[in-house]
Protein backbone atom coordinates (compact mmCIF):
# COMPACT_ATOMS: atom_id res chain seq x y z
CA UNK A 1 0.00 0.00 0.00
CA UNK A 2 1.37 3.40 -0.92
CA UNK A 3 2.26 6.12 1.54
CA UNK A 4 -0.60 8.35 0.32
CA UNK A 5 -3.17 5.58 0.88
CA UNK A 6 -1.85 4.77 4.37
CA UNK A 7 -2.08 8.44 5.33
CA UNK A 8 -5.62 8.72 3.95
CA UNK A 9 -6.74 5.66 5.91
CA UNK A 10 -5.04 6.91 9.09
CA UNK A 11 -6.76 10.31 8.76
CA UNK A 12 -10.15 8.69 8.16
CA UNK A 13 -9.73 6.43 11.18
CA UNK A 14 -8.71 9.39 13.38
CA UNK A 15 -11.76 11.34 12.17
CA UNK A 16 -14.12 8.53 13.20
CA UNK A 17 -12.39 8.05 16.56
CA UNK A 18 -12.53 11.77 17.31
CA UNK A 19 -16.21 12.03 16.37
CA UNK A 20 -17.18 8.97 18.44
CA UNK A 21 -15.24 10.22 21.45
CA UNK A 22 -16.81 13.69 21.24
CA UNK A 23 -20.31 12.29 20.89
CA UNK A 24 -19.87 10.08 23.96
CA UNK A 25 -20.42 6.89 21.96
CA UNK A 26 -17.20 5.50 23.41
CA UNK A 27 -15.42 6.33 26.63
CA UNK A 28 -12.04 4.79 25.83
CA UNK A 29 -10.29 6.24 22.78
CA UNK A 30 -7.52 3.65 23.05
CA UNK A 31 -10.08 0.89 22.60
CA UNK A 32 -11.27 2.53 19.38
CA UNK A 33 -7.71 2.45 17.99
CA UNK A 34 -8.06 -1.35 17.73
CA UNK A 35 -11.31 -1.21 15.73
CA UNK A 36 -11.29 -1.53 11.95
CA UNK A 37 -12.33 1.40 9.79
CA UNK A 38 -15.52 -0.46 8.91
CA UNK A 39 -16.43 -0.89 12.60
CA UNK A 40 -15.68 2.78 13.28
CA UNK A 41 -17.75 3.89 10.28
CA UNK A 42 -20.75 1.80 11.39
CA UNK A 43 -20.63 3.20 14.92
CA UNK A 44 -20.21 6.73 13.57
CA UNK A 45 -23.27 6.33 11.35
CA UNK A 46 -25.29 4.99 14.29
CA UNK A 47 -24.46 7.89 16.59
CA UNK A 48 -24.57 10.91 14.33
CA UNK A 49 -27.17 13.29 15.74
CA UNK A 50 -30.59 12.11 14.62
CA UNK A 51 -33.44 14.50 15.31
CA UNK A 52 -37.13 13.81 15.69
CA UNK A 53 -39.68 16.03 14.02
CA UNK A 54 -40.88 17.35 17.39
CA UNK A 55 -38.76 19.90 19.18
CA UNK A 56 -35.37 18.67 18.01
CA UNK A 57 -35.05 15.85 20.55
CA UNK A 58 -32.46 13.15 19.97
CA UNK A 59 -33.52 9.57 19.35
CA UNK A 60 -32.03 7.23 21.90
CA UNK A 61 -29.53 4.78 20.43
CA UNK A 62 -27.84 1.76 21.94
CA UNK A 63 -24.34 0.68 20.98
CA UNK A 64 -24.11 -2.91 19.77
CA UNK A 65 -20.53 -3.26 20.99
CA UNK A 66 -20.70 -1.37 24.26
CA UNK A 67 -24.32 -2.13 25.17
CA UNK A 68 -24.75 1.43 26.38
CA UNK A 69 -27.56 3.85 25.72
CA UNK A 70 -26.59 7.10 24.02
CA UNK A 71 -28.53 10.25 23.24
mmJSON file of the N, C-alpha and C atoms, coordinates in Angstrom:
{"data_MODEL":{"atom_site":{
"group_PDB":["ATOM","ATOM","ATOM","ATOM","ATOM","ATOM","ATOM","ATOM","ATOM","ATOM","ATOM","ATOM","ATOM","ATOM","ATOM","ATOM","ATOM","ATOM","ATOM","ATOM","ATOM","ATOM","ATOM","ATOM","ATOM","ATOM","ATOM","ATOM","ATOM","ATOM","ATOM","ATOM","ATOM","ATOM","ATOM","ATOM","ATOM","ATOM","ATOM","ATOM","ATOM","ATOM","ATOM","ATOM","ATOM","ATOM","ATOM","ATOM","ATOM","ATOM","ATOM","ATOM","ATOM","ATOM","ATOM","ATOM","ATOM","ATOM","ATOM","ATOM","ATOM","ATOM","ATOM","ATOM","ATOM","ATOM","ATOM","ATOM","ATOM","ATOM","ATOM","ATOM","ATOM","ATOM","ATOM","ATOM","ATOM","ATOM","ATOM","ATOM","ATOM","ATOM","ATOM","ATOM","ATOM","ATOM","ATOM","ATOM","ATOM","ATOM","ATOM","ATOM","ATOM","ATOM","ATOM","ATOM","ATOM","ATOM","ATOM","ATOM","ATOM","ATOM","ATOM","ATOM","ATOM","ATOM","ATOM","ATOM","ATOM","ATOM","ATOM","ATOM","ATOM","ATOM","ATOM","ATOM","ATOM","ATOM","ATOM","ATOM","ATOM","ATOM","ATOM","ATOM","ATOM","ATOM","ATOM","ATOM","ATOM","ATOM","ATOM","ATOM","ATOM","ATOM","ATOM","ATOM","ATOM","ATOM","ATOM","ATOM","ATOM","ATOM","ATOM","ATOM","ATOM","ATOM","ATOM","ATOM","ATOM","ATOM","ATOM","ATOM","ATOM","ATOM","ATOM","ATOM","ATOM","ATOM","ATOM","ATOM","ATOM","ATOM","ATOM","ATOM","ATOM","ATOM","ATOM","ATOM","ATOM","ATOM","ATOM","ATOM","ATOM","ATOM","ATOM","ATOM","ATOM","ATOM","ATOM","ATOM","ATOM","ATOM","ATOM","ATOM","ATOM","ATOM","ATOM","ATOM","ATOM","ATOM","ATOM","ATOM","ATOM","ATOM","ATOM","ATOM","ATOM","ATOM","ATOM","ATOM","ATOM","ATOM","ATOM","ATOM","ATOM","ATOM","ATOM","ATOM","ATOM","ATOM","ATOM","ATOM","ATOM"],
"id":[1,2,3,4,5,6,7,8,9,10,11,12,13,14,15,16,17,18,19,20,21,22,23,24,25,26,27,28,29,30,31,32,33,34,35,36,37,38,39,40,41,42,43,44,45,46,47,48,49,50,51,52,53,54,55,56,57,58,59,60,61,62,63,64,65,66,67,68,69,70,71,72,73,74,75,76,77,78,79,80,81,82,83,84,85,86,87,88,89,90,91,92,93,94,95,96,97,98,99,100,101,102,103,104,105,106,107,108,109,110,111,112,113,114,115,116,117,118,119,120,121,122,123,124,125,126,127,128,129,130,131,132,133,134,135,136,137,138,139,140,141,142,143,144,145,146,147,148,149,150,151,152,153,154,155,156,157,158,159,160,161,162,163,164,165,166,167,168,169,170,171,172,173,174,175,176,177,178,179,180,181,182,183,184,185,186,187,188,189,190,191,192,193,194,195,196,197,198,199,200,201,202,203,204,205,206,207,208,209,210,211,212,213],
"type_symbol":["N","C","C","N","C","C","N","C","C","N","C","C","N","C","C","N","C","C","N","C","C","N","C","C","N","C","C","N","C","C","N","C","C","N","C","C","N","C","C","N","C","C","N","C","C","N","C","C","N","C","C","N","C","C","N","C","C","N","C","C","N","C","C","N","C","C","N","C","C","N","C","C","N","C","C","N","C","C","N","C","C","N","C","C","N","C","C","N","C","C","N","C","C","N","C","C","N","C","C","N","C","C","N","C","C","N","C","C","N","C","C","N","C","C","N","C","C","N","C","C","N","C","C","N","C","C","N","C","C","N","C","C","N","C","C","N","C","C","N","C","C","N","C","C","N","C","C","N","C","C","N","C","C","N","C","C","N","C","C","N","C","C","N","C","C","N","C","C","N","C","C","N","C","C","N","C","C","N","C","C","N","C","C","N","C","C","N","C","C","N","C","C","N","C","C","N","C","C","N","C","C","N","C","C","N","C","C","N","C","C","N","C","C"],
"label_atom_id":["N","CA","C","N","CA","C","N","CA","C","N","CA","C","N","CA","C","N","CA","C","N","CA","C","N","CA","C","N","CA","C","N","CA","C","N","CA","C","N","CA","C","N","CA","C","N","CA","C","N","CA","C","N","CA","C","N","CA","C","N","CA","C","N","CA","C","N","CA","C","N","CA","C","N","CA","C","N","CA","C","N","CA","C","N","CA","C","N","CA","C","N","CA","C","N","CA","C","N","CA","C","N","CA","C","N","CA","C","N","CA","C","N","CA","C","N","CA","C","N","CA","C","N","CA","C","N","CA","C","N","CA","C","N","CA","C","N","CA","C","N","CA","C","N","CA","C","N","CA","C","N","CA","C","N","CA","C","N","CA","C","N","CA","C","N","CA","C","N","CA","C","N","CA","C","N","CA","C","N","CA","C","N","CA","C","N","CA","C","N","CA","C","N","CA","C","N","CA","C","N","CA","C","N","CA","C","N","CA","C","N","CA","C","N","CA","C","N","CA","C","N","CA","C","N","CA","C","N","CA","C","N","CA","C","N","CA","C","N","CA","C","N","CA","C","N","CA","C"],
"label_alt_id":[null,null,null,null,null,null,null,null,null,null,null,null,null,null,null,null,null,null,null,null,null,null,null,null,null,null,null,null,null,null,null,null,null,null,null,null,null,null,null,null,null,null,null,null,null,null,null,null,null,null,null,null,null,null,null,null,null,null,null,null,null,null,null,null,null,null,null,null,null,null,null,null,null,null,null,null,null,null,null,null,null,null,null,null,null,null,null,null,null,null,null,null,null,null,null,null,null,null,null,null,null,null,null,null,null,null,null,null,null,null,null,null,null,null,null,null,null,null,null,null,null,null,null,null,null,null,null,null,null,null,null,null,null,null,null,null,null,null,null,null,null,null,null,null,null,null,null,null,null,null,null,null,null,null,null,null,null,null,null,null,null,null,null,null,null,null,null,null,null,null,null,null,null,null,null,null,null,null,null,null,null,null,null,null,null,null,null,null,null,null,null,null,null,null,null,null,null,null,null,null,null,null,null,null,null,null,null,null,null,null,null,null,null],
"label_comp_id":["UNK","UNK","UNK","UNK","UNK","UNK","UNK","UNK","UNK","UNK","UNK","UNK","UNK","UNK","UNK","UNK","UNK","UNK","UNK","UNK","UNK","UNK","UNK","UNK","UNK","UNK","UNK","UNK","UNK","UNK","UNK","UNK","UNK","UNK","UNK","UNK","UNK","UNK","UNK","UNK","UNK","UNK","UNK","UNK","UNK","UNK","UNK","UNK","UNK","UNK","UNK","UNK","UNK","UNK","UNK","UNK","UNK","UNK","UNK","UNK","UNK","UNK","UNK","UNK","UNK","UNK","UNK","UNK","UNK","UNK","UNK","UNK","UNK","UNK","UNK","UNK","UNK","UNK","UNK","UNK","UNK","UNK","UNK","UNK","UNK","UNK","UNK","UNK","UNK","UNK","UNK","UNK","UNK","UNK","UNK","UNK","UNK","UNK","UNK","UNK","UNK","UNK","UNK","UNK","UNK","UNK","UNK","UNK","UNK","UNK","UNK","UNK","UNK","UNK","UNK","UNK","UNK","UNK","UNK","UNK","UNK","UNK","UNK","UNK","UNK","UNK","UNK","UNK","UNK","UNK","UNK","UNK","UNK","UNK","UNK","UNK","UNK","UNK","UNK","UNK","UNK","UNK","UNK","UNK","UNK","UNK","UNK","UNK","UNK","UNK","UNK","UNK","UNK","UNK","UNK","UNK","UNK","UNK","UNK","UNK","UNK","UNK","UNK","UNK","UNK","UNK","UNK","UNK","UNK","UNK","UNK","UNK","UNK","UNK","UNK","UNK","UNK","UNK","UNK","UNK","UNK","UNK","UNK","UNK","UNK","UNK","UNK","UNK","UNK","UNK","UNK","UNK","UNK","UNK","UNK","UNK","UNK","UNK","UNK","UNK","UNK","UNK","UNK","UNK","UNK","UNK","UNK","UNK","UNK","UNK","UNK","UNK","UNK"],
"label_asym_id":["A","A","A","A","A","A","A","A","A","A","A","A","A","A","A","A","A","A","A","A","A","A","A","A","A","A","A","A","A","A","A","A","A","A","A","A","A","A","A","A","A","A","A","A","A","A","A","A","A","A","A","A","A","A","A","A","A","A","A","A","A","A","A","A","A","A","A","A","A","A","A","A","A","A","A","A","A","A","A","A","A","A","A","A","A","A","A","A","A","A","A","A","A","A","A","A","A","A","A","A","A","A","A","A","A","A","A","A","A","A","A","A","A","A","A","A","A","A","A","A","A","A","A","A","A","A","A","A","A","A","A","A","A","A","A","A","A","A","A","A","A","A","A","A","A","A","A","A","A","A","A","A","A","A","A","A","A","A","A","A","A","A","A","A","A","A","A","A","A","A","A","A","A","A","A","A","A","A","A","A","A","A","A","A","A","A","A","A","A","A","A","A","A","A","A","A","A","A","A","A","A","A","A","A","A","A","A","A","A","A","A","A","A"],
"label_entity_id":["1","1","1","1","1","1","1","1","1","1","1","1","1","1","1","1","1","1","1","1","1","1","1","1","1","1","1","1","1","1","1","1","1","1","1","1","1","1","1","1","1","1","1","1","1","1","1","1","1","1","1","1","1","1","1","1","1","1","1","1","1","1","1","1","1","1","1","1","1","1","1","1","1","1","1","1","1","1","1","1","1","1","1","1","1","1","1","1","1","1","1","1","1","1","1","1","1","1","1","1","1","1","1","1","1","1","1","1","1","1","1","1","1","1","1","1","1","1","1","1","1","1","1","1","1","1","1","1","1","1","1","1","1","1","1","1","1","1","1","1","1","1","1","1","1","1","1","1","1","1","1","1","1","1","1","1","1","1","1","1","1","1","1","1","1","1","1","1","1","1","1","1","1","1","1","1","1","1","1","1","1","1","1","1","1","1","1","1","1","1","1","1","1","1","1","1","1","1","1","1","1","1","1","1","1","1","1","1","1","1","1","1","1"],
"label_seq_id":[1,1,1,2,2,2,3,3,3,4,4,4,5,5,5,6,6,6,7,7,7,8,8,8,9,9,9,10,10,10,11,11,11,12,12,12,13,13,13,14,14,14,15,15,15,16,16,16,17,17,17,18,18,18,19,19,19,20,20,20,21,21,21,22,22,22,23,23,23,24,24,24,25,25,25,26,26,26,27,27,27,28,28,28,29,29,29,30,30,30,31,31,31,32,32,32,33,33,33,34,34,34,35,35,35,36,36,36,37,37,37,38,38,38,39,39,39,40,40,40,41,41,41,42,42,42,43,43,43,44,44,44,45,45,45,46,46,46,47,47,47,48,48,48,49,49,49,50,50,50,51,51,51,52,52,52,53,53,53,54,54,54,55,55,55,56,56,56,57,57,57,58,58,58,59,59,59,60,60,60,61,61,61,62,62,62,63,63,63,64,64,64,65,65,65,66,66,66,67,67,67,68,68,68,69,69,69,70,70,70,71,71,71],
"pdbx_PDB_ins_code":[null,null,null,null,null,null,null,null,null,null,null,null,null,null,null,null,null,null,null,null,null,null,null,null,null,null,null,null,null,null,null,null,null,null,null,null,null,null,null,null,null,null,null,null,null,null,null,null,null,null,null,null,null,null,null,null,null,null,null,null,null,null,null,null,null,null,null,null,null,null,null,null,null,null,null,null,null,null,null,null,null,null,null,null,null,null,null,null,null,null,null,null,null,null,null,null,null,null,null,null,null,null,null,null,null,null,null,null,null,null,null,null,null,null,null,null,null,null,null,null,null,null,null,null,null,null,null,null,null,null,null,null,null,null,null,null,null,null,null,null,null,null,null,null,null,null,null,null,null,null,null,null,null,null,null,null,null,null,null,null,null,null,null,null,null,null,null,null,null,null,null,null,null,null,null,null,null,null,null,null,null,null,null,null,null,null,null,null,null,null,null,null,null,null,null,null,null,null,null,null,null,null,null,null,null,null,null,null,null,null,null,null,null],
"Cartn_x":[0.864,0.0,0.907,0.563,1.373,1.247,2.222,2.256,1.013,0.574,-0.602,-1.839,-2.003,-3.171,-3.129,-1.968,-1.845,-2.226,-1.756,-2.084,-3.575,-4.187,-5.625,-6.428,-6.042,-6.742,-6.544,-5.322,-5.042,-5.871,-5.969,-6.764,-8.248,-8.74,-10.151,-10.436,-9.554,-9.726,-9.709,-8.784,-8.711,-9.969,-10.52,-11.76,-12.88,-13.067,-14.124,-13.911,-12.686,-12.387,-12.7,-12.278,-12.526,-14.024,-14.768,-16.206,-16.919,-16.552,-17.18,-16.853,-15.633,-15.242,-15.988,-16.112,-16.806,-18.295,-18.874,-20.313,-20.646,-19.63,-19.873,-20.218,-20.098,-20.423,-19.406,-18.231,-17.198,-16.409,-16.156,-15.423,-13.912,-13.461,-12.037,-11.537,-10.817,-10.294,-9.27,-8.517,-7.521,-8.188,-9.35,-10.08,-10.468,-10.866,-11.265,-10.106,-8.892,-7.714,-7.602,-8.152,-8.06,-9.196,-10.187,-11.305,-10.883,-11.538,-11.293,-12.022,-11.648,-12.329,-13.809,-14.124,-15.524,-16.318,-15.752,-16.427,-16.618,-15.591,-15.682,-16.746,-16.773,-17.753,-19.176,-19.402,-20.748,-21.186,-20.29,-20.627,-20.862,-20.047,-20.206,-21.58,-21.972,-23.271,-24.42,-24.236,-25.293,-25.476,-24.41,-24.462,-24.391,-24.448,-24.567,-25.871,-25.927,-27.174,-28.362,-29.357,-30.587,-31.714,-32.413,-33.435,-34.831,-35.729,-37.131,-37.767,-38.965,-39.679,-40.204,-40.303,-40.879,-39.792,-39.597,-38.759,-37.278,-36.791,-35.367,-34.798,-35.552,-35.05,-34.28,-33.222,-32.455,-33.211,-33.074,-33.522,-32.51,-32.951,-32.026,-31.474,-30.171,-29.529,-28.745,-28.606,-27.836,-26.698,-25.51,-24.338,-24.361,-24.139,-24.106,-22.879,-21.768,-20.532,-20.452,-20.855,-20.701,-21.939,-23.097,-24.323,-24.797,-24.382,-24.749,-25.762,-26.596,-27.563,-26.932,-27.143,-26.593,-27.689,-27.554,-28.534,-27.908],
"Cartn_y":[-1.17,0.0,1.228,2.198,3.396,4.308,5.189,6.123,7.01,7.485,8.354,7.626,6.361,5.581,5.325,4.982,4.767,6.023,7.179,8.445,8.743,8.476,8.719,7.836,6.585,5.66,6.074,6.461,6.905,8.138,9.099,10.313,9.982,9.081,8.694,8.013,7.134,6.434,7.427,8.379,9.388,10.255,10.574,11.344,10.598,9.319,8.53,8.416,8.172,8.054,9.357,10.465,11.774,12.051,11.778,12.029,11.144,9.878,8.972,9.375,9.789,10.219,11.489,12.44,13.693,13.482,12.522,12.286,11.473,10.901,10.083,8.647,8.258,6.894,5.89,6.375,5.499,6.282,5.662,6.331,6.191,5.083,4.786,4.924,6.013,6.238,5.182,4.681,3.647,2.384,2.062,0.888,1.069,2.269,2.529,2.379,2.591,2.451,1.029,0.051,-1.348,-1.761,-0.904,-1.212,-1.011,-1.73,-1.529,-0.268,0.224,1.405,1.105,-0.09,-0.457,-0.421,-0.936,-0.889,0.556,1.366,2.781,3.499,3.235,3.888,3.515,2.234,1.796,2.482,2.529,3.198,4.685,5.313,6.732,6.986,6.164,6.331,6.104,5.226,4.988,6.164,6.873,7.886,9.318,9.533,10.913,11.45,12.738,13.287,13.03,12.377,12.114,12.806,13.669,14.501,14.002,14.097,13.808,15.036,14.904,16.03,16.979,16.522,17.352,17.928,19.199,19.901,19.593,18.922,18.666,17.763,16.782,15.848,14.725,14.259,13.148,11.842,10.949,9.574,8.899,7.975,7.226,6.07,5.869,4.779,3.928,2.668,1.759,1.166,1.202,0.676,-0.845,-1.45,-2.906,-3.475,-2.751,-3.265,-2.956,-1.775,-1.374,-1.677,-1.852,-2.126,-0.959,0.245,1.433,2.262,2.964,3.851,5.214,5.785,7.097,7.99,9.285,10.254,11.105],
"Cartn_z":[0.0,0.0,0.0,-0.813,-0.917,0.297,0.406,1.535,1.56,0.394,0.318,0.852,0.446,0.876,2.383,2.915,4.367,5.138,4.662,5.327,5.252,4.109,3.952,4.908,5.015,5.914,7.363,7.715,9.086,9.438,8.509,8.759,8.902,8.069,8.155,9.495,9.911,11.184,12.344,12.322,13.38,13.409,12.235,12.175,12.893,12.566,13.197,14.705,15.128,16.556,17.272,16.697,17.31,17.415,16.366,16.373,17.392,17.469,18.435,19.866,20.105,21.451,21.849,20.937,21.238,21.463,20.758,20.893,22.136,22.777,23.956,23.625,22.369,21.961,22.49,22.849,23.409,24.44,25.564,26.632,26.467,25.909,25.833,24.401,24.125,22.784,22.397,23.354,23.052,22.527,23.064,22.595,21.129,20.756,19.376,18.4,18.86,17.994,17.44,18.148,17.731,16.8,16.612,15.73,14.283,13.38,11.949,11.495,10.329,9.791,9.577,9.132,8.907,10.213,11.302,12.603,13.058,12.891,13.276,12.458,11.156,10.281,10.685,10.978,11.393,12.679,13.663,14.922,14.701,13.879,13.574,12.952,12.002,11.352,12.321,13.296,14.287,15.227,15.546,16.59,16.101,14.795,14.326,14.884,15.184,15.741,14.816,15.361,14.62,15.371,14.687,15.314,14.973,15.948,15.687,15.066,14.613,14.017,15.084,16.332,17.387,18.276,18.222,19.176,19.147,18.124,18.015,19.086,19.545,20.549,19.86,20.503,19.965,20.147,19.161,19.352,20.249,21.064,21.905,21.082,21.152,20.428,21.408,21.096,21.943,21.11,21.664,20.985,21.003,19.854,19.771,20.464,20.395,20.992,22.477,22.864,24.262,25.092,24.44,25.169,25.998,25.622,26.382,25.609,26.344,25.723,25.525,24.34,24.018,23.486,23.727,23.24,22.184],
"occupancy":[1.0,1.0,1.0,1.0,1.0,1.0,1.0,1.0,1.0,1.0,1.0,1.0,1.0,1.0,1.0,1.0,1.0,1.0,1.0,1.0,1.0,1.0,1.0,1.0,1.0,1.0,1.0,1.0,1.0,1.0,1.0,1.0,1.0,1.0,1.0,1.0,1.0,1.0,1.0,1.0,1.0,1.0,1.0,1.0,1.0,1.0,1.0,1.0,1.0,1.0,1.0,1.0,1.0,1.0,1.0,1.0,1.0,1.0,1.0,1.0,1.0,1.0,1.0,1.0,1.0,1.0,1.0,1.0,1.0,1.0,1.0,1.0,1.0,1.0,1.0,1.0,1.0,1.0,1.0,1.0,1.0,1.0,1.0,1.0,1.0,1.0,1.0,1.0,1.0,1.0,1.0,1.0,1.0,1.0,1.0,1.0,1.0,1.0,1.0,1.0,1.0,1.0,1.0,1.0,1.0,1.0,1.0,1.0,1.0,1.0,1.0,1.0,1.0,1.0,1.0,1.0,1.0,1.0,1.0,1.0,1.0,1.0,1.0,1.0,1.0,1.0,1.0,1.0,1.0,1.0,1.0,1.0,1.0,1.0,1.0,1.0,1.0,1.0,1.0,1.0,1.0,1.0,1.0,1.0,1.0,1.0,1.0,1.0,1.0,1.0,1.0,1.0,1.0,1.0,1.0,1.0,1.0,1.0,1.0,1.0,1.0,1.0,1.0,1.0,1.0,1.0,1.0,1.0,1.0,1.0,1.0,1.0,1.0,1.0,1.0,1.0,1.0,1.0,1.0,1.0,1.0,1.0,1.0,1.0,1.0,1.0,1.0,1.0,1.0,1.0,1.0,1.0,1.0,1.0,1.0,1.0,1.0,1.0,1.0,1.0,1.0,1.0,1.0,1.0,1.0,1.0,1.0,1.0,1.0,1.0,1.0,1.0,1.0],
"B_iso_or_equiv":[0.0,0.0,0.0,0.0,0.0,0.0,0.0,0.0,0.0,0.0,0.0,0.0,0.0,0.0,0.0,0.0,0.0,0.0,0.0,0.0,0.0,0.0,0.0,0.0,0.0,0.0,0.0,0.0,0.0,0.0,0.0,0.0,0.0,0.0,0.0,0.0,0.0,0.0,0.0,0.0,0.0,0.0,0.0,0.0,0.0,0.0,0.0,0.0,0.0,0.0,0.0,0.0,0.0,0.0,0.0,0.0,0.0,0.0,0.0,0.0,0.0,0.0,0.0,0.0,0.0,0.0,0.0,0.0,0.0,0.0,0.0,0.0,0.0,0.0,0.0,0.0,0.0,0.0,0.0,0.0,0.0,0.0,0.0,0.0,0.0,0.0,0.0,0.0,0.0,0.0,0.0,0.0,0.0,0.0,0.0,0.0,0.0,0.0,0.0,0.0,0.0,0.0,0.0,0.0,0.0,0.0,0.0,0.0,0.0,0.0,0.0,0.0,0.0,0.0,0.0,0.0,0.0,0.0,0.0,0.0,0.0,0.0,0.0,0.0,0.0,0.0,0.0,0.0,0.0,0.0,0.0,0.0,0.0,0.0,0.0,0.0,0.0,0.0,0.0,0.0,0.0,0.0,0.0,0.0,0.0,0.0,0.0,0.0,0.0,0.0,0.0,0.0,0.0,0.0,0.0,0.0,0.0,0.0,0.0,0.0,0.0,0.0,0.0,0.0,0.0,0.0,0.0,0.0,0.0,0.0,0.0,0.0,0.0,0.0,0.0,0.0,0.0,0.0,0.0,0.0,0.0,0.0,0.0,0.0,0.0,0.0,0.0,0.0,0.0,0.0,0.0,0.0,0.0,0.0,0.0,0.0,0.0,0.0,0.0,0.0,0.0,0.0,0.0,0.0,0.0,0.0,0.0,0.0,0.0,0.0,0.0,0.0,0.0],
"pdbx_formal_charge":[null,null,null,null,null,null,null,null,null,null,null,null,null,null,null,null,null,null,null,null,null,null,null,null,null,null,null,null,null,null,null,null,null,null,null,null,null,null,null,null,null,null,null,null,null,null,null,null,null,null,null,null,null,null,null,null,null,null,null,null,null,null,null,null,null,null,null,null,null,null,null,null,null,null,null,null,null,null,null,null,null,null,null,null,null,null,null,null,null,null,null,null,null,null,null,null,null,null,null,null,null,null,null,null,null,null,null,null,null,null,null,null,null,null,null,null,null,null,null,null,null,null,null,null,null,null,null,null,null,null,null,null,null,null,null,null,null,null,null,null,null,null,null,null,null,null,null,null,null,null,null,null,null,null,null,null,null,null,null,null,null,null,null,null,null,null,null,null,null,null,null,null,null,null,null,null,null,null,null,null,null,null,null,null,null,null,null,null,null,null,null,null,null,null,null,null,null,null,null,null,null,null,null,null,null,null,null,null,null,null,null,null,null],
"auth_seq_id":[1,1,1,2,2,2,3,3,3,4,4,4,5,5,5,6,6,6,7,7,7,8,8,8,9,9,9,10,10,10,11,11,11,12,12,12,13,13,13,14,14,14,15,15,15,16,16,16,17,17,17,18,18,18,19,19,19,20,20,20,21,21,21,22,22,22,23,23,23,24,24,24,25,25,25,26,26,26,27,27,27,28,28,28,29,29,29,30,30,30,31,31,31,32,32,32,33,33,33,34,34,34,35,35,35,36,36,36,37,37,37,38,38,38,39,39,39,40,40,40,41,41,41,42,42,42,43,43,43,44,44,44,45,45,45,46,46,46,47,47,47,48,48,48,49,49,49,50,50,50,51,51,51,52,52,52,53,53,53,54,54,54,55,55,55,56,56,56,57,57,57,58,58,58,59,59,59,60,60,60,61,61,61,62,62,62,63,63,63,64,64,64,65,65,65,66,66,66,67,67,67,68,68,68,69,69,69,70,70,70,71,71,71],
"auth_comp_id":["UNK","UNK","UNK","UNK","UNK","UNK","UNK","UNK","UNK","UNK","UNK","UNK","UNK","UNK","UNK","UNK","UNK","UNK","UNK","UNK","UNK","UNK","UNK","UNK","UNK","UNK","UNK","UNK","UNK","UNK","UNK","UNK","UNK","UNK","UNK","UNK","UNK","UNK","UNK","UNK","UNK","UNK","UNK","UNK","UNK","UNK","UNK","UNK","UNK","UNK","UNK","UNK","UNK","UNK","UNK","UNK","UNK","UNK","UNK","UNK","UNK","UNK","UNK","UNK","UNK","UNK","UNK","UNK","UNK","UNK","UNK","UNK","UNK","UNK","UNK","UNK","UNK","UNK","UNK","UNK","UNK","UNK","UNK","UNK","UNK","UNK","UNK","UNK","UNK","UNK","UNK","UNK","UNK","UNK","UNK","UNK","UNK","UNK","UNK","UNK","UNK","UNK","UNK","UNK","UNK","UNK","UNK","UNK","UNK","UNK","UNK","UNK","UNK","UNK","UNK","UNK","UNK","UNK","UNK","UNK","UNK","UNK","UNK","UNK","UNK","UNK","UNK","UNK","UNK","UNK","UNK","UNK","UNK","UNK","UNK","UNK","UNK","UNK","UNK","UNK","UNK","UNK","UNK","UNK","UNK","UNK","UNK","UNK","UNK","UNK","UNK","UNK","UNK","UNK","UNK","UNK","UNK","UNK","UNK","UNK","UNK","UNK","UNK","UNK","UNK","UNK","UNK","UNK","UNK","UNK","UNK","UNK","UNK","UNK","UNK","UNK","UNK","UNK","UNK","UNK","UNK","UNK","UNK","UNK","UNK","UNK","UNK","UNK","UNK","UNK","UNK","UNK","UNK","UNK","UNK","UNK","UNK","UNK","UNK","UNK","UNK","UNK","UNK","UNK","UNK","UNK","UNK","UNK","UNK","UNK","UNK","UNK","UNK"],
"auth_asym_id":["A","A","A","A","A","A","A","A","A","A","A","A","A","A","A","A","A","A","A","A","A","A","A","A","A","A","A","A","A","A","A","A","A","A","A","A","A","A","A","A","A","A","A","A","A","A","A","A","A","A","A","A","A","A","A","A","A","A","A","A","A","A","A","A","A","A","A","A","A","A","A","A","A","A","A","A","A","A","A","A","A","A","A","A","A","A","A","A","A","A","A","A","A","A","A","A","A","A","A","A","A","A","A","A","A","A","A","A","A","A","A","A","A","A","A","A","A","A","A","A","A","A","A","A","A","A","A","A","A","A","A","A","A","A","A","A","A","A","A","A","A","A","A","A","A","A","A","A","A","A","A","A","A","A","A","A","A","A","A","A","A","A","A","A","A","A","A","A","A","A","A","A","A","A","A","A","A","A","A","A","A","A","A","A","A","A","A","A","A","A","A","A","A","A","A","A","A","A","A","A","A","A","A","A","A","A","A","A","A","A","A","A","A"],
"auth_atom_id":["N","CA","C","N","CA","C","N","CA","C","N","CA","C","N","CA","C","N","CA","C","N","CA","C","N","CA","C","N","CA","C","N","CA","C","N","CA","C","N","CA","C","N","CA","C","N","CA","C","N","CA","C","N","CA","C","N","CA","C","N","CA","C","N","CA","C","N","CA","C","N","CA","C","N","CA","C","N","CA","C","N","CA","C","N","CA","C","N","CA","C","N","CA","C","N","CA","C","N","CA","C","N","CA","C","N","CA","C","N","CA","C","N","CA","C","N","CA","C","N","CA","C","N","CA","C","N","CA","C","N","CA","C","N","CA","C","N","CA","C","N","CA","C","N","CA","C","N","CA","C","N","CA","C","N","CA","C","N","CA","C","N","CA","C","N","CA","C","N","CA","C","N","CA","C","N","CA","C","N","CA","C","N","CA","C","N","CA","C","N","CA","C","N","CA","C","N","CA","C","N","CA","C","N","CA","C","N","CA","C","N","CA","C","N","CA","C","N","CA","C","N","CA","C","N","CA","C","N","CA","C","N","CA","C","N","CA","C","N","CA","C","N","CA","C","N","CA","C"],
"pdbx_PDB_model_num":[1,1,1,1,1,1,1,1,1,1,1,1,1,1,1,1,1,1,1,1,1,1,1,1,1,1,1,1,1,1,1,1,1,1,1,1,1,1,1,1,1,1,1,1,1,1,1,1,1,1,1,1,1,1,1,1,1,1,1,1,1,1,1,1,1,1,1,1,1,1,1,1,1,1,1,1,1,1,1,1,1,1,1,1,1,1,1,1,1,1,1,1,1,1,1,1,1,1,1,1,1,1,1,1,1,1,1,1,1,1,1,1,1,1,1,1,1,1,1,1,1,1,1,1,1,1,1,1,1,1,1,1,1,1,1,1,1,1,1,1,1,1,1,1,1,1,1,1,1,1,1,1,1,1,1,1,1,1,1,1,1,1,1,1,1,1,1,1,1,1,1,1,1,1,1,1,1,1,1,1,1,1,1,1,1,1,1,1,1,1,1,1,1,1,1,1,1,1,1,1,1,1,1,1,1,1,1,1,1,1,1,1,1]
}}}
